[in-house]
Amino acid sequence: METLREIVARVLGIEKQKLNDASSPENMSSWDSFNALMLVSELEKNFSIKFTMDQVMSVKNYKDIKDILKKLGATKGIDD
């Protein structure tokens, strides 16, 4: 199982060390609408969860993803 950081880095095509809680579409050019959809798909598959549309739309940064995954009960692979 990949960690959250590994998944996001792979989908966005960046080094995982470059991710932090403030990482967002606003400050990462590779975090575009297509990669956002790919990210949702990869996270749902890897963590065996399903996001609601409201949850997807509420994500503004990397920390938001961690918070939502924790609320959905996905605890393994969520790096703090």
N, C-alpha and C positions, 0 to 999 in steps of 0.2 A: 504494500500500500504506500502510495506517495504521500508526502506531507502536503499541507496546504501551500507552504512556501514553494515547494518543488513544482506543484501543479501550476500555480500562478506564474512563476518564472518561465516554465516551459511554454505555456500558452502565449505569454507576452514576448517571448524570445529575449529574455534578459537574464542577467546573473542573479541568483537568488539572494545574494548579499545586498543587492540594490533595493530590495523590498523593505519597507518599514510601514508602520501603522498609517502614515500620511500618504503613502503611495496611492495615486488615484488617476482617473482619466485626465484630470486637469494638469498633472505634471509628468505624465508618461505617454508619449506619442503612440506607442504600440497598444495602449489600452483604448482601442476604438470599439465601435459598436459590434463589429464582427467578432473580435476577440472576446468581448464581453459575453456574447452568446456562447462562444466556444468554452469560456470559463464556466458558465452555468452548467453546461452539459458535462464537462469533465468533473466538476465538483459533485454533481448529483450522482454520477456513476461511481466515483471513487469513495464517497462517504455514504452511499446508499440512502440518500435523502431526496426530497423533492422540495424545491422552492416554490412559494406562491409568487404571483406576479407582483404583489405589493412588496415582498421581500426583495425581489430582483430590482425593482425600481428604487428601493430605499438605499441601495449600496452606493456610497459616495467615495469610499476608500477601502484599503486593505483591512483596516480594523473592523469596519462594518461587516465584512465577509466573515471574519473570525467570530464576531458577536452573534451573527445569525446562525452559523454552524453550531455554536455552543447551545443556542436556544433550541435547535432542532435535535439536540442530543448527540451530536458528533463531537466526541472529545479526543479520540486518538488521532494524532497527526496534526492537531491544531497547535501551532507554535505560538508562544506568547512573547 
